[in-house]
Amino acid sequence: MKIGVIAIQGAVSEHIEALNKALSERGEKAEVVEIKHKGIVPKCCGIVIPGGESTTLCRLLSKEGIAKEIKEAASRGIPIFGTCAGLIVLAKEGDKQVEKASQDLLGIMDIKVNRNAFGRQRDSFEAELELEILDSPYPGVFLRAPGITKCGKGVRLLGELEGLGIAAEQGKVLALAFHPELTQDLRLHHYFLDKIFR
């Protein structure tokens, strides 16, 4: 059993470390692998799309043939977890910045995103978040973060900040505007793993 982390760019090692720690805590067996080329996604029972630069990420996913494999995996009900830029990549629709950059979004999640909703890199911040799926606040780390501005019928909004969606799920797809891998709190990685092992 393999869980793949898209490793083209972004916060890859942090996600791998968090997943391995969460797997160990659960006593579950799975190999966390890096996905840099096509051919790996079809062997995975879960996929993580980490943060990074969304324009570059979209371009490289298409160029490497990984984008098509992720869409096929989603259609088969494989759990997918997108964080920060990963949320943008999963979206069906983007704002004018996304359109201007001609980003080829995967369109897996029926959401519209504002690419730099919370400002630039220098505007990065941390906030205690109230999320529907957790029973106590979560330490959100926002780095040039996107926001969800619209959700389709099948999307469950899990949390908001300053009037923007920051966490949502649609079936077995989970997307966050922030970086759970940069905290010691593994609850959201466990929530993703629940989608694989239950």
VMD Tcl script that draws the C-alpha trace (Angstrom):
set ca {
  {0.00 0.00 0.00}
  {1.43 3.37 -1.09}
  {0.50 6.96 -0.25}
  {1.99 9.37 -2.76}
  {3.14 12.94 -2.18}
  {3.54 15.07 -5.30}
  {7.24 15.95 -5.11}
  {7.73 18.32 -8.03}
  {8.18 21.29 -5.67}
  {6.85 22.65 -2.37}
  {6.59 21.35 1.21}
  {7.22 17.69 0.37}
  {9.45 16.36 3.16}
  {7.25 17.90 5.86}
  {4.17 16.08 4.53}
  {6.09 12.80 4.28}
  {7.29 13.16 7.87}
  {3.77 14.03 9.13}
  {2.19 11.10 7.28}
  {4.78 8.63 8.55}
  {4.30 9.86 12.12}
  {0.50 9.65 11.83}
  {0.72 6.13 10.33}
  {2.95 5.07 13.21}
  {0.50 6.50 15.77}
  {-2.34 4.55 14.14}
  {-0.37 1.32 13.75}
  {-1.22 1.31 10.03}
  {1.16 0.01 7.37}
  {1.74 2.07 4.23}
  {4.74 3.32 2.31}
  {4.83 7.09 1.75}
  {6.42 7.72 -1.66}
  {7.44 10.78 -3.67}
  {5.70 11.32 -7.02}
  {7.98 13.04 -9.53}
  {6.96 11.25 -12.73}
  {3.94 9.54 -14.21}
  {3.33 5.89 -13.43}
  {3.31 6.17 -9.62}
  {-0.13 7.72 -8.99}
  {-2.06 4.64 -10.25}
  {-0.30 2.51 -7.59}
  {-1.31 4.83 -4.72}
  {-4.24 4.50 -2.31}
  {-3.99 8.20 -1.40}
  {-2.39 11.32 -2.91}
  {-1.14 14.53 -1.31}
  {-0.69 17.73 -3.34}
  {1.44 20.04 -1.17}
  {1.96 23.79 -1.17}
  {4.39 25.56 -3.48}
  {3.91 27.86 -6.47}
  {0.60 26.90 -8.08}
  {1.39 28.09 -11.63}
  {4.60 26.03 -11.72}
  {2.87 23.08 -10.07}
  {0.03 23.03 -12.63}
  {2.46 23.30 -15.55}
  {4.75 20.52 -14.32}
  {1.84 18.18 -13.43}
  {0.59 18.49 -17.01}
  {4.05 18.25 -18.56}
  {4.92 15.10 -16.59}
  {1.56 13.44 -17.37}
  {0.70 13.35 -13.65}
  {-2.35 15.65 -13.93}
  {-4.25 13.11 -16.03}
  {-3.38 10.33 -13.56}
  {-4.63 12.37 -10.59}
  {-7.94 13.06 -12.37}
  {-8.31 9.33 -13.09}
  {-7.49 8.48 -9.46}
  {-10.13 10.97 -8.26}
  {-12.72 9.39 -10.56}
  {-11.92 6.01 -8.93}
  {-12.54 7.47 -5.46}
  {-8.89 7.60 -4.35}
  {-8.55 10.05 -1.40}
  {-6.70 13.28 -2.27}
  {-5.36 15.90 0.14}
  {-4.41 19.36 -1.17}
  {-2.78 22.07 0.95}
  {-2.28 25.75 0.01}
  {-1.22 25.59 -3.66}
  {-2.68 22.07 -3.67}
  {-6.09 23.60 -2.93}
  {-5.72 25.87 -5.99}
  {-4.65 22.96 -8.21}
  {-7.71 20.89 -7.17}
  {-10.20 23.71 -7.88}
  {-12.64 23.87 -10.75}
  {-12.33 27.63 -11.13}
  {-9.90 30.39 -10.20}
  {-9.89 34.17 -9.94}
  {-8.45 36.62 -12.49}
  {-4.89 35.91 -11.29}
  {-5.36 32.21 -12.09}
  {-6.86 33.02 -15.49}
  {-4.06 35.51 -16.28}
  {-1.44 32.84 -15.49}
  {-3.35 30.33 -17.68}
  {-3.23 27.77 -14.89}
  {-4.51 24.38 -15.98}
  {-6.48 23.46 -12.85}
  {-7.45 19.83 -12.26}
  {-11.12 20.71 -11.68}
  {-11.57 17.83 -9.22}
  {-13.23 19.95 -6.54}
  {-16.26 22.13 -7.30}
  {-14.83 25.30 -5.77}
  {-13.69 28.73 -6.95}
  {-10.49 30.08 -5.42}
  {-8.84 33.46 -4.93}
  {-5.16 32.68 -5.44}
  {-3.61 35.23 -3.04}
  {-6.65 35.83 -0.83}
  {-4.61 36.52 2.30}
  {-1.85 38.60 0.68}
  {1.72 37.98 -0.41}
  {4.53 36.03 1.27}
  {5.32 38.95 3.61}
  {1.69 38.82 4.83}
  {2.08 35.25 6.13}
  {0.53 34.62 9.55}
  {-0.72 32.02 12.03}
  {-4.26 31.77 13.42}
  {-6.27 29.54 15.73}
  {-8.91 27.95 13.48}
  {-12.32 26.52 14.26}
  {-12.93 23.61 11.90}
  {-16.16 21.58 11.75}
  {-14.32 18.27 11.83}
  {-12.20 19.02 14.94}
  {-13.36 19.43 18.52}
  {-10.80 22.11 19.47}
  {-8.93 24.94 17.64}
  {-6.27 24.08 15.07}
  {-3.02 26.10 14.64}
  {-3.25 27.29 11.04}
  {-0.08 28.42 9.25}
  {-0.88 30.66 6.25}
  {1.87 31.39 3.70}
  {0.68 33.48 0.72}
  {-2.54 31.56 1.17}
  {-5.51 31.14 -1.17}
  {-9.15 31.32 -0.12}
  {-12.32 29.61 -1.30}
  {-14.85 32.12 -2.65}
  {-17.54 29.74 -3.93}
  {-18.55 26.10 -3.30}
  {-20.65 23.81 -5.47}
  {-23.48 21.62 -4.16}
  {-21.35 18.58 -3.33}
  {-18.76 20.55 -1.34}
  {-18.78 20.74 2.46}
  {-17.15 23.91 3.79}
  {-15.24 22.98 6.96}
  {-13.97 26.37 8.08}
  {-13.81 30.09 7.29}
  {-11.54 33.01 8.11}
  {-12.24 36.66 7.28}
  {-15.25 35.61 5.17}
  {-13.28 33.17 3.01}
  {-13.33 29.39 2.98}
  {-10.09 27.87 4.28}
  {-11.00 24.17 4.44}
  {-13.41 22.02 2.44}
  {-14.09 18.48 1.39}
  {-15.93 16.84 -1.47}
  {-16.30 13.11 -1.12}
  {-12.81 11.77 -0.50}
  {-11.07 15.02 -1.48}
  {-9.84 17.30 1.32}
  {-8.42 20.78 0.63}
  {-6.90 23.34 3.00}
  {-5.72 26.91 2.41}
  {-3.08 26.53 5.12}
  {-0.11 24.25 5.92}
  {-0.89 21.46 8.44}
  {2.51 19.87 7.75}
  {4.25 22.88 9.34}
  {2.69 22.20 12.76}
  {3.07 19.38 15.28}
  {-0.72 18.85 15.18}
  {-1.41 15.70 13.14}
  {-5.21 15.71 13.39}
  {-5.77 16.74 9.77}
  {-3.31 14.15 8.48}
  {-5.20 11.57 10.56}
  {-8.48 12.84 9.07}
  {-7.05 12.28 5.58}
  {-5.79 8.82 6.54}
  {-9.30 7.99 7.80}
  {-10.46 8.40 4.19}
  {-7.93 5.75 3.12}
  {-8.30 3.20 5.91}
  {-12.06 3.35 6.61}
}
mol new
graphics top color blue
foreach p $ca { graphics top sphere $p radius 0.5 }
foreach p [lrange $ca 0 end-1] q [lrange $ca 1 end] { graphics top cylinder $p $q radius 0.2 }
display resetview
